[in-house]
Amino acid sequence: MLSRHPYRFQSNRWSLAACLCLVMASPGLAADPQANDAEQNQTVEEIVVTAAFARGAAVATKLPMPLSETPQTISIIDRDRLDQQALVNLDEVMANVPGITVQPGTRLRTAYYARGFVIDTLNFDGIPTSGWNEAVNTEDMAIYDSVEVLRGAAGLMQGSGNPSGTINLVRKRPARELAATVGLMLGSWDNRRIDADVSLLITTDGSLRGRLVGVAEERDFYYGIHRRKYLGYGTLEWSLSPDTVLAATIKKQDVEDDGAFMGTPLYSDGSPLDIPLSRRLHADWSRREWNNTQAFVELKHRFWDDWEAKVAFSHIAGDSLLDYASAYGAVNKATGTGPILYGGAYDFDNEETDLDGYVSGGFNLAGRRHQLVLGANYWDGDTSQISYSLPGLMQPLNLFAENPVTTPAPADRTFAGRQDTGTRQYGGYGVLRFSLADPLNLILGGRLSSWRTKTDRQANVGGPLVPTGDYKIDNEFTPYGGLVWKVGGPFSLYGSYAAIFTPQNYLTADGRVIDPMTGSNYEAGVKADWFQGRLNASAALFRVIQNNRAQLDPSYPCVTGATCYYVAEGKVRSQGFDTGIEGKLTPDWSLQAGYTFTETEYLRDRTATGAASSNEGQAFSSFTPKHMLRLWSHYHLPVLERRLGVGAGVNWQSRFYAKSGTLVLNQGAYATVNLRADYTVLENVSLGLNVNNLFDKRYFATLSSTAWNNWYGDPRNVMLSLRVGL
C-alpha cells in the first residue's frame, strides 16, 4: 500500500456540496470541534520550514498570520496544482487563477489583469521588483514551489503601482535530505521538455545544502512559431547557527523563438477571418530572443522566540532582440484585400537592483500579545530600447493563400531611435496587528515612498542622448487598515482598506508634475479554514476607486506642436464580488474553485474642452468579463491502492469586448474543459496525461483592433508526462 496520508481528515463529515455552500457564505456550515481536536491529537512529523513567510503573507502584510486572518483576497497555486495541470510557465498559471484576465500580445508580452487593472508588480520570495519589461520572458515554473496572487491594492509592500494586485513567486529551497526527480513531457505541436531537480547535502550535518534545477524545452505554437528554452537554477543555504540562515541563488534562462507573431487581423466589419488558426501570418525569418539572469542573496535570523529579521538583495539583468514582420490591416470581406506586411526591429536591455529588509515579532501591551513589522525596500531599474526600421516591407498580402508571407529578409536594419529610462523607488513601511480581544484583531499600517524616473532619447546614430523627462514624487504616504473578527468555529469576518499610487509623467500648466493617480481598495468579507489551514475559503465584496487620472487641461488648448497641459481629475471604479475555496477536502481530494463578478466604469472622463467624453459611464476595462469561473479538482480513486488519479477543470467567462474605431469587437461567453489522468507505476514513478480545451473551443483571448493583435486561445492540445524520483 502506498503511503499518502501524512495527516488524516474526518472526511465523512465534509462533502463538496458543503464546501460550495461555504463559498456562497452560507451560515449553515459549521466546524466540528471534535474533528479538529482529533486531528490535533494525532502524531505529526516535524517539518523544518526555511521559507521566510507564512502562505500569502509576503504579498499582503508580512505578518505571520494564516490566510483566514489576512483581510485581503489571496489565491495560491501550489506545487501539486502545477504538476497536476502541467502548468510550466507563468502565463499558463495565471490563466487558471480565479479573478485574473490574461491578455496575450500586450506591449510585446502577455499582461495579467485583476479587478480591471493591469498587474504591474512582481515579487520573488517577497522581494518587490518592477516586474515587467520587454527584456524578460515569462517565468518558468520548474524553479518555484508556488505562486501567490493578491487581488486589490498592494501599496503597503510595493509602493507604486496599479490597484490590481501583485504576484509572489516562491522559489524552491534545498531539502534537508538527498532527493532528485527527472520529468519528461511530450505534447501537441512537437512539445518536448525535460527537467531535472536535485537537492543534496553538502556537509554531513546538513548545515550546508544545495539544490539544482535544469530545463530544456523545444515546442511549436499553433500559429507556426518554434521555441527553444534553456534554464539553469542553483541555490545554496547555509545554516550559520540554528537561528541564522544565509542563502544565495542564481538563475539563467535563455529563450529563442523562430518567428514573431503579432496576432491576427479581422474582417473590416469586425468578424473573424475564415482561415485556419495554424496559418502562418508572419515572415519565417522573424525572430525573438530573451536572455535573463537573476541573482539573489538573503540573510535571515530568528531571535527572542518569535522575532525575525531578514535582508535580501536581488539583481536582474536581461536583454531581448526582436525582428518582426507580420500581417497588418483589416480584410475587405468582398475582395479579400487590405492587409500589408508590416514590421520593425528592437533591441531591449534591462538591469535592476532590488533590496528589501524587515524585522517582525511580537510584544506585550495591556496584557495582550501584539505583532509588529518594520521594513524598507528599494529598487533601481534601467531600461534601454533601440528601435529600427526594416526596408523592403509594406507589400499587400493575401491571407487566404496557403503561405501568405514570402518576402525575403531585409539585408540590414535602419536605426530609428533610442530611449533610455532610469527609475528608482525607495520607501519604508510599518504594520501593527493589535489584539483587541481574543476574537478581534486590528491591523494598521502605512508606507512612505519616494519615486523618480528620468528618460533620455536619441534620434540619430551618433547623436546626443537628449533628456525628455525627469519626474519625481517625494514622501507619498500609503495607508493600510484591516479588522478581523473570529466569529466562531473556522469563520472570520473582515474589512480592509488598502491604497497605492501610480506616478504620471505629465505636467500641469504651472510646470509641476501632475499628482499621482491614487488607488483605493475597499473590501469586506468572510473567510474560513479547516484542517489546520489545509482547506481555505473566502467570499468578499470589493470596490476599487482610482482617482487623479490625467485629463487634458481645457484652459490650455492642446494643438499640434504645442506643449499640452494636464489636470488630475479623471476617476474610474471597479466593484464586484470575489469568492473561492482551495485546498484538500481529504488527503486524496483537492479542490480550487473561484467565481468573480467585476463591473468597471468611467466615473469621470473629459475631453480637451472639459465636456464629458463618450467613455464616461462606460466600462473602462471592457476586456474584463463581468463573470468568471475557475475550477479544478483532482482525486485519487479508491482502487488500485489509490495509484490512479483523475482531474477535471472548467474555465468559464462571460462576454468581453474591445472598441476599434466605431466598431465593437465581441467575444461571447465561452468555457474550456481540461482533463487529467495519472497513474503511480512505482512509488517514485508516475505517468500523467492532460487534455486541455477538450472540446476544441475556438475563442479570442485578446481583441484589439481589426488591423492586428487579436489572439486566439490555444486549440485542443495534449500533454503526456513522466516523472521519476531517485
C-alpha positions in Angstrom: 0.0 0.0 0.0 1.4 3.4 -1.0 1.6 5.9 1.9 -0.3 9.0 1.0 -1.6 10.1 4.5 0.8 12.3 6.5 -2.3 13.6 8.2 -5.9 12.5 8.4 -9.3 14.1 7.8 -12.7 13.4 9.2 -13.6 13.1 5.5 -17.1 11.7 6.1 -18.2 15.0 7.7 -17.3 17.1 4.7 -18.6 16.9 1.2 -18.1 19.0 -1.9 -21.7 20.4 -1.5 -20.9 21.6 2.0 -17.8 23.4 0.8 -19.5 25.1 -2.1 -22.2 26.2 0.4 -19.4 27.9 2.3 -18.2 29.7 -0.8 -21.6 31.2 -1.1 -21.2 32.3 2.6 -24.0 30.1 3.9 -24.4 30.5 7.7 -25.4 26.8 8.0 -21.9 25.4 7.6 -20.1 24.9 10.9 -16.9 23.4 12.1 -16.8 20.1 14.0 -14.7 20.8 17.1 -14.3 17.1 17.9 -12.9 16.5 14.4 -10.4 19.3 14.9 -9.4 18.1 18.3 -9.0 14.6 17.0 -6.8 15.8 14.2 -4.6 17.9 16.5 -4.1 14.9 18.8 -2.5 12.9 16.1 1.2 12.5 15.7 2.6 14.8 13.0 6.0 14.6 11.5 8.3 17.5 12.3 8.7 19.9 9.3 11.5 22.3 9.1 10.4 25.5 7.3 13.1 27.6 5.6 10.7 29.9 3.7 10.5 33.4 5.1 6.8 33.9 5.2 3.5 32.1 6.1 1.5 31.3 3.0 0.4 34.6 1.3 2.0 36.8 3.9 4.6 38.2 1.6 2.1 39.8 -0.8 -0.1 41.2 1.9 1.5 42.4 5.2 4.5 40.1 6.0 2.7 39.5 9.3 3.0 35.8 10.3 -0.8 35.0 10.2 -2.9 32.4 8.4 -4.8 33.2 5.2 -8.1 33.1 7.1 -6.9 36.1 9.2 -5.4 38.1 6.3 -8.0 40.8 5.3 -7.5 40.6 1.6 -8.2 38.1 -1.2 -5.3 35.8 -2.0 -5.2 32.8 -4.2 -2.3 30.2 -4.2 -1.4 27.8 -6.9 0.8 25.2 -5.1 3.3 22.7 -6.5 0.7 19.9 -6.6 -1.6 22.0 -8.8 1.3 23.0 -11.1 2.1 19.3 -11.6 -1.5 18.2 -11.9 -2.2 20.6 -14.8 1.3 20.5 -16.3 1.5 24.3 -15.9 5.1 25.1 -16.9 5.1 28.9 -17.2 3.5 31.9 -15.5 1.2 32.6 -18.5 -0.4 29.2 -18.0 -0.6 29.6 -14.3 -2.3 33.0 -14.4 -4.9 31.7 -16.9 -6.1 29.4 -14.1 -6.0 31.8 -11.2 -9.5 33.0 -10.1 -10.3 36.6 -11.0 -7.4 37.0 -13.4 -7.7 38.1 -17.0 -4.8 37.1 -19.3 -4.2 39.3 -22.3 -1.5 38.0 -24.8 0.1 40.5 -27.1 0.1 43.4 -24.7 3.2 45.6 -25.2 5.1 42.7 -26.9 4.4 40.3 -24.0 1.4 38.9 -22.0 -0.3 41.1 -19.4 -2.3 40.0 -16.4 -5.3 41.9 -15.1 -7.2 41.8 -11.8 -10.3 43.8 -11.0 -9.9 45.6 -14.3 -6.3 46.9 -13.8 -3.1 45.5 -15.1 -0.8 43.8 -12.5 2.5 45.7 -12.7 4.5 44.4 -9.8 6.1 41.0 -9.2 7.7 39.6 -6.1 10.4 36.9 -5.7 10.1 35.4 -2.2 8.7 38.7 -1.0 11.2 41.0 -2.7 9.3 43.6 -4.7 10.5 44.2 -8.2 9.4 46.4 -11.1 8.2 43.1 -12.6 7.6 43.6 -16.3 9.5 44.8 -19.3 10.1 43.7 -22.8 13.5 42.2 -22.0 12.1 39.5 -19.8 10.2 36.4 -21.0 7.5 34.7 -18.8 8.8 32.8 -15.8 9.3 29.1 -15.9 7.6 27.2 -13.1 10.3 24.5 -12.7 12.1 26.6 -10.0 9.1 27.6 -8.0 7.1 25.8 -5.2 4.0 28.0 -5.5 2.5 31.2 -7.0 0.7 33.6 -4.6 -1.7 36.2 -6.1 -3.2 39.0 -4.2 -6.1 40.9 -5.7 -6.6 44.5 -4.8 -4.2 47.3 -4.0 -0.8 46.2 -2.7 0.9 49.6 -2.0 1.9 48.8 1.6 4.7 46.4 0.4 5.0 47.5 -3.2 4.9 51.3 -3.1 3.8 52.4 -6.6 1.6 50.5 -9.0 -2.0 49.9 -10.0 -4.7 48.9 -7.5 -4.9 45.5 -9.2 -2.8 43.2 -7.1 0.6 41.6 -7.1 2.2 38.2 -7.7 4.7 36.5 -5.4 6.8 33.6 -6.8 8.0 31.3 -4.0 11.3 29.7 -5.1 12.3 26.1 -4.4 14.7 25.7 -1.4 17.2 22.9 -0.7 15.7 19.9 1.0 17.3 18.6 4.2 17.9 15.2 2.6 19.1 13.9 -0.7 16.3 14.0 -3.3 16.1 14.0 -7.1 13.5 14.0 -9.8 13.5 13.9 -13.6 10.5 14.9 -15.6 9.8 14.3 -19.3 6.9 15.9 -21.3 5.7 15.2 -24.8 2.8 17.1 -26.3 0.9 18.7 -29.1 2.8 20.8 -31.7 6.0 18.9 -31.1 6.2 20.0 -27.5 9.2 18.3 -25.9 10.5 19.1 -22.4 12.9 17.6 -19.9 13.6 19.0 -16.4 15.8 17.7 -13.5 15.6 18.7 -9.9 18.3 17.7 -7.3 18.6 18.5 -3.7 21.8 17.5 -1.8 23.5 17.9 1.5 27.0 19.4 1.0 28.0 18.8 4.6 27.2 15.7 6.6 25.3 17.6 9.3 23.1 19.3 6.7 24.2 22.8 7.7 25.2 23.5 4.0 22.8 22.2 1.4 22.0 23.0 -2.2 19.5 22.5 -5.0 19.9 22.4 -8.8 17.2 22.6 -11.4 17.7 22.4 -15.1 15.2 22.7 -18.0 15.5 22.1 -21.7 12.4 22.7 -23.9 11.5 22.7 -27.6 8.0 23.4 -28.8 5.9 24.8 -31.5 2.9 27.0 -31.2 -0.3 26.6 -33.1 0.5 29.8 -35.1 3.7 28.4 -36.5 6.5 29.6 -34.2 9.2 27.2 -32.8 10.7 27.9 -29.4 13.8 26.7 -27.6 14.3 27.3 -23.9 17.1 26.5 -21.6 17.0 27.2 -17.9 19.6 26.6 -15.1 18.9 27.3 -11.4 21.1 26.8 -8.4 20.6 27.7 -4.8 22.6 27.2 -1.6 21.5 27.5 2.0 24.0 27.7 4.9 22.7 27.4 8.5 25.3 29.6 10.3 23.5 28.7 13.5 20.2 27.1 14.5 18.6 30.6 14.1 20.6 32.1 11.2 20.4 31.1 7.5 22.4 32.6 4.6 21.1 31.8 1.1 22.3 32.5 -2.4 20.6 31.8 -5.6 21.3 32.3 -9.3 19.1 31.7 -12.3 19.9 31.8 -16.0 17.2 31.5 -18.7 17.6 31.7 -22.5 14.6 31.6 -24.9 14.7 31.8 -28.6 11.7 31.9 -31.0 12.0 31.2 -34.7 9.3 33.8 -35.6 7.5 36.7 -34.2 3.7 36.7 -34.4 1.7 39.9 -33.8 -1.8 38.4 -33.7 -4.3 38.1 -36.5 -6.3 40.8 -38.4 -10.1 40.7 -38.7 -12.6 41.5 -41.5 -13.3 45.2 -41.7 -16.7 44.5 -40.1 -15.0 43.0 -37.0 -15.8 39.4 -37.7 -13.1 36.7 -37.6 -11.3 35.5 -40.8 -12.2 32.3 -42.4 -8.7 30.8 -42.3 -7.1 28.0 -40.2 -5.7 29.0 -36.9 -2.4 27.4 -37.9 -1.9 29.7 -40.9 1.4 31.5 -40.7 0.8 35.2 -40.9 4.4 36.3 -40.2 7.7 36.1 -42.0 9.7 32.9 -41.4 12.8 35.0 -40.9 11.4 37.0 -38.0 12.8 36.1 -34.6 12.7 36.9 -30.8 15.4 36.1 -28.3 15.4 36.6 -24.5 18.4 36.2 -22.2 17.7 36.7 -18.5 19.9 36.3 -15.4 18.8 36.7 -11.8 20.9 36.6 -8.6 19.5 36.6 -5.0 21.2 36.7 -1.6 19.4 36.8 1.7 20.2 36.6 5.3 17.5 35.6 7.9 17.9 35.5 11.7 15.4 34.4 14.4 15.6 35.8 17.9 13.6 36.5 21.0 11.4 33.4 20.5 9.1 34.9 17.8 11.1 37.7 16.3 12.7 37.5 12.8 15.0 39.8 10.8 15.7 39.4 7.1 17.6 41.3 4.5 17.5 40.3 0.8 19.3 41.5 -2.3 18.3 40.8 -5.9 19.9 41.7 -9.2 18.1 41.1 -12.5 19.7 41.6 -16.0 18.0 40.8 -19.2 18.2 41.6 -22.9 15.9 40.8 -25.9 16.1 41.1 -29.6 13.1 41.3 -31.9 12.8 41.3 -35.7 9.2 41.1 -36.8 7.2 41.3 -40.0 3.5 40.3 -39.7 0.2 40.9 -41.3 -1.4 44.3 -40.6 -4.7 45.7 -41.8 -8.4 44.8 -41.8 -9.6 42.5 -44.6 -12.3 43.6 -47.0 -14.8 40.8 -46.9 -15.8 41.2 -50.6 -12.3 41.5 -52.1 -10.1 39.7 -49.6 -7.6 42.7 -49.8 -6.4 45.1 -47.2 -3.5 43.7 -45.1 0.1 44.5 -45.7 3.4 43.2 -44.4 4.3 45.5 -41.5 7.3 45.2 -39.3 10.3 46.6 -37.4 13.0 45.6 -35.0 14.0 46.3 -31.4 16.9 45.7 -29.0 15.9 45.8 -25.3 18.2 45.9 -22.3 17.1 45.9 -18.7 19.0 45.9 -15.4 17.5 46.1 -12.0 18.7 46.0 -8.4 16.3 45.4 -5.5 16.8 45.4 -1.7 14.3 44.5 1.0 14.8 44.3 4.7 12.5 44.0 7.7 12.1 42.9 11.3 9.0 41.3 12.8 7.9 39.9 16.0 5.5 40.0 19.0 5.3 42.3 22.0 3.2 42.5 25.1 1.0 45.5 25.9 -2.0 45.9 28.2 -1.9 42.2 29.0 -2.1 41.0 25.3 0.3 39.9 22.7 0.6 42.0 19.5 2.7 41.8 16.4 4.9 44.4 14.6 6.6 44.5 11.2 9.1 47.3 10.3 10.9 47.3 7.0 12.1 49.2 4.0 12.8 48.3 0.3 14.4 49.8 -2.7 14.5 49.1 -6.4 16.6 50.8 -9.1 15.9 49.9 -12.7 17.4 51.0 -16.1 15.9 50.1 -19.4 17.1 50.8 -22.9 15.2 50.4 -26.1 16.7 50.8 -29.6 14.3 50.7 -32.5 15.0 50.0 -36.2 13.0 50.2 -39.4 13.2 47.3 -41.8 13.3 48.2 -45.5 11.5 46.2 -48.2 8.2 45.6 -46.4 4.7 47.1 -46.8 3.7 44.7 -49.6 0.0 43.7 -49.8 -0.8 40.2 -48.5 -3.3 37.6 -49.4 -4.2 35.9 -46.1 -6.2 33.3 -47.9 -3.2 31.9 -49.6 -1.5 28.8 -48.1 1.7 30.8 -47.5 0.8 34.5 -47.3 4.2 35.8 -46.5 7.1 35.1 -48.9 9.1 38.4 -48.6 12.8 37.7 -48.1 14.6 39.0 -45.0 15.9 42.6 -45.3 19.6 42.9 -45.8 20.0 45.4 -42.9 18.2 47.4 -40.3 18.0 51.2 -40.2 18.4 53.0 -36.8 15.1 54.7 -35.9 15.7 55.9 -32.3 16.8 55.0 -28.8 15.2 55.6 -25.4 16.9 55.1 -22.0 14.8 55.2 -18.8 16.0 55.0 -15.3 13.5 54.6 -12.4 14.2 54.5 -8.7 11.9 53.9 -5.8 12.5 53.5 -2.1 10.4 53.5 1.0 9.8 52.4 4.5 6.7 50.6 5.9 5.3 49.5 9.2 2.5 47.2 10.2 0.9 46.7 13.6 -1.5 43.9 14.5 -3.3 44.8 17.7 -5.1 42.0 19.6 -8.1 43.9 20.9 -9.7 40.8 22.3 -9.3 37.0 21.7 -11.5 37.0 18.6 -10.8 40.6 17.4 -7.6 41.9 15.7 -7.0 45.4 14.3 -4.3 45.8 11.6 -2.9 49.3 10.9 -0.1 50.1 8.5 1.5 52.7 6.4 4.2 53.3 3.9 6.2 56.4 2.9 7.6 56.2 -0.6 9.8 58.3 -2.9 10.0 57.7 -6.7 11.9 59.2 -9.6 12.2 58.4 -13.3 14.4 60.0 -15.9 14.2 59.5 -19.7 16.7 60.3 -22.4 16.1 59.9 -26.2 18.5 59.7 -29.1 17.1 60.5 -32.6 20.1 59.8 -34.8 23.1 57.4 -35.0 25.9 59.0 -33.0 23.6 61.8 -31.9 23.3 63.0 -28.3 21.0 61.5 -25.7 18.6 64.3 -25.0 16.7 64.5 -21.7 13.0 64.4 -22.3 11.6 63.8 -18.9 12.6 63.9 -15.3 9.8 63.3 -12.8 9.8 62.6 -9.1 7.5 62.1 -6.2 8.7 62.6 -2.6 7.2 61.2 0.6 4.0 59.7 -0.8 2.1 58.2 2.1 0.1 54.9 1.5 -2.2 53.8 4.4 -3.5 50.4 5.2 -6.1 49.1 7.6 -8.0 45.9 8.4 -10.2 44.5 11.1 -10.6 40.7 11.6 -13.2 39.2 13.9 -13.1 35.4 14.5 -16.9 34.9 14.9 -16.7 31.2 15.9 -15.5 27.9 14.6 -13.5 28.3 11.5 -15.1 31.6 10.4 -13.7 35.1 10.4 -15.3 38.3 9.2 -13.1 41.1 7.9 -13.0 44.5 6.4 -10.0 46.3 4.9 -8.7 49.4 3.2 -5.6 49.3 1.0 -4.1 52.1 -1.1 -1.5 52.5 -3.8 -0.2 55.3 -6.0 0.7 55.4 -9.7 3.1 58.2 -10.9 2.2 60.1 -14.0 4.6 61.7 -16.5 2.6 64.8 -17.3 2.9 68.5 -16.5 0.4 71.0 -15.2 0.1 74.5 -16.7 2.4 75.9 -13.9 5.1 73.3 -14.8 4.6 70.9 -11.9 4.4 67.2 -12.3 0.8 66.2 -12.2 -0.3 64.4 -8.9 0.0 60.6 -9.0 -3.1 58.5 -9.5 -4.3 57.1 -6.2 -5.9 53.7 -6.0 -8.1 52.7 -3.0 -9.3 49.1 -2.4 -12.3 48.6 0.0 -13.1 45.0 0.8 -15.3 43.2 3.3 -16.0 39.5 3.5 -15.8 36.2 5.4 -13.0 33.7 5.5 -12.7 30.2 7.0 -10.2 27.4 7.2 -10.2 23.8 8.2 -7.7 21.0 8.9 -5.0 23.4 10.3 -5.2 25.6 7.2 -5.1 22.9 4.6 -8.5 24.0 3.3 -9.4 27.7 2.9 -12.4 29.5 1.7 -13.4 33.2 1.3 -16.2 35.4 0.0 -15.7 39.2 -0.4 -17.3 42.3 -1.7 -14.8 44.8 -3.2 -14.7 48.3 -4.6 -11.7 49.9 -6.2 -11.5 53.6 -6.9 -8.7 55.2 -8.9 -8.6 59.0 -8.7 -6.4 61.7 -10.3 -6.3 60.1 -13.8 -4.7 62.6 -16.2 -7.0 64.7 -18.4 -6.1 67.4 -20.8 -6.5 70.8 -19.2 -9.4 72.6 -21.1 -8.0 76.0 -20.0 -4.9 75.5 -22.2 -5.9 74.0 -25.6 -3.6 71.3 -26.9 -2.6 71.9 -30.5 0.0 70.3 -32.8 3.5 71.4 -32.0 2.5 73.0 -28.6 3.1 71.6 -25.1 -0.1 70.0 -23.7 -1.0 70.5 -20.1 -3.0 68.2 -17.8 -5.1 68.2 -14.7 -5.6 65.2 -12.3 -9.4 64.9 -12.5 -10.3 61.5 -14.1 -11.9 58.8 -12.0 -12.8 55.1 -12.6 -14.4 52.5 -10.4 -14.2 48.7 -10.3 -16.5 46.8 -8.0 -17.9 43.3 -7.5 -17.8 40.0 -5.7 -14.9 37.5 -5.2 -15.3 34.1 -3.8 -13.3 30.9 -3.7 -12.2 27.7 -2.0 -8.8 26.0 -2.2 -7.1 23.1 -0.5 -7.7 19.5 0.4 -11.1 18.1 1.2 -9.4 14.8 2.1 -5.8 13.6 1.7 -6.8 12.3 -1.8 -9.2 15.0 -3.0 -8.0 18.6 -3.7 -10.2 21.4 -5.0 -9.7 25.0 -6.1 -12.7 27.0 -7.3 -13.3 30.7 -7.7 -16.1 32.9 -9.0 -15.6 36.6 -9.6 -18.1 39.3 -10.6 -16.5 42.5 -11.8 -18.1 45.7 -13.1 -15.9 48.6 -14.2 -16.9 52.2 -15.1 -15.5 55.6 -16.1 -17.0 57.8 -13.4 -15.3 61.0 -14.8 -13.6 61.2 -18.1 -13.4 64.6 -20.0 -12.4 65.8 -23.5 -10.0 68.6 -24.2 -12.9 71.0 -23.9 -13.8 69.8 -20.4 -17.1 68.2 -21.6 -17.9 64.6 -20.7 -16.3 62.2 -23.2 -18.1 59.2 -24.7 -16.2 57.0 -22.2 -18.0 58.5 -19.2 -20.5 56.0 -17.8 -19.0 53.1 -19.9 -16.8 50.2 -18.9 -13.1 51.3 -18.7 -11.9 47.7 -18.8 -14.2 46.2 -21.4 -11.9 43.1 -21.8 -12.6 42.2 -18.2 -15.6 39.8 -18.2 -18.3 40.5 -15.7 -18.4 36.9 -14.7 -15.5 34.5 -14.4 -15.4 30.9 -13.0 -12.2 28.9 -12.5 -12.5 25.3 -11.3 -10.0 22.5 -10.8 -10.3 19.3 -8.8 -8.1 16.2 -8.5 -9.0 12.9 -6.8 -7.1 9.7 -6.2 -9.6 6.9 -6.8 -10.1 4.3 -4.1 -8.9 1.5 -6.4 -5.5 0.1 -7.3 -4.1 1.1 -4.0 -5.1 4.7 -4.9 -2.4 4.7 -7.6 -4.9 6.1 -10.2 -5.8 9.8 -10.1 -8.2 11.8 -12.2 -8.6 15.6 -12.5 -11.0 17.9 -14.2 -11.5 21.6 -14.6 -13.6 24.3 -16.2 -12.6 27.9 -17.1 -15.7 29.9 -18.0 -16.2 33.6 -18.5 -18.9 35.8 -19.9 -18.7 38.2 -22.9 -16.0 40.8 -23.3 -15.4 43.4 -26.0 -13.0 45.9 -27.4 -13.5 49.1 -29.4 -11.8 49.5 -32.8 -12.8 52.9 -34.2 -16.5 52.9 -34.4 -16.7 49.1 -34.2 -17.3 47.0 -31.2 -15.4 43.7 -31.4 -17.1 41.0 -29.4 -16.1 37.7 -27.9 -19.1 35.9 -26.5 -19.2 33.8 -23.3 -17.2 30.6 -23.6 -15.9 27.7 -21.5 -12.9 25.4 -21.8 -12.7 22.0 -20.2 -9.5 20.4 -19.1 -8.9 16.8 -18.0 -6.2 14.7 -16.5 -5.5 11.1 -15.7 -2.4 9.9 -13.8 -1.0 6.6 -12.5 1.7 5.9 -10.0 3.6 3.0 -11.6 6.0 2.7 -8.7 6.4 4.7 -5.6 8.7 7.2 -7.3 7.5 6.8 -10.9 4.3 8.4 -12.2 2.6 8.9 -15.6 0.2 11.7 -16.4 -2.0 12.6 -19.4 -3.5 16.1 -19.7 -6.0 17.2 -22.3 -6.7 21.0 -22.5 -9.6 22.6 -24.3 -11.2 19.2 -24.6 -14.0 20.3 -27.0 -11.6 22.4 -29.1 -13.4 25.7 -28.4 -12.4 28.5 -30.8 -12.3 31.8 -29.0 -10.3 35.1 -28.7 -8.2 35.5 -25.6 -7.4 39.1 -26.8 -9.3 41.5 -29.0 -7.5 44.7 -30.0 -8.4 46.1 -33.5 -9.5 45.0 -36.9 -5.9 45.6 -38.1 -4.0 43.0 -35.9 -3.1 41.9 -32.3 -6.1 39.7 -31.9 -5.0 36.4 -30.3 -6.9 33.1 -30.2 -6.8 30.9 -27.2 -5.0 27.6 -27.6 -6.9 24.9 -29.5 -7.2 21.4 -28.1 -3.9 20.0 -27.0 -2.5 17.0 -25.2 0.5 16.6 -22.9 1.9 13.3 -21.7 4.3 13.4 -18.7 6.6 11.0 -16.9 8.1 11.8 -13.6 10.8 9.7 -11.9 12.2 10.2 -8.4 15.6 8.9 -7.5 
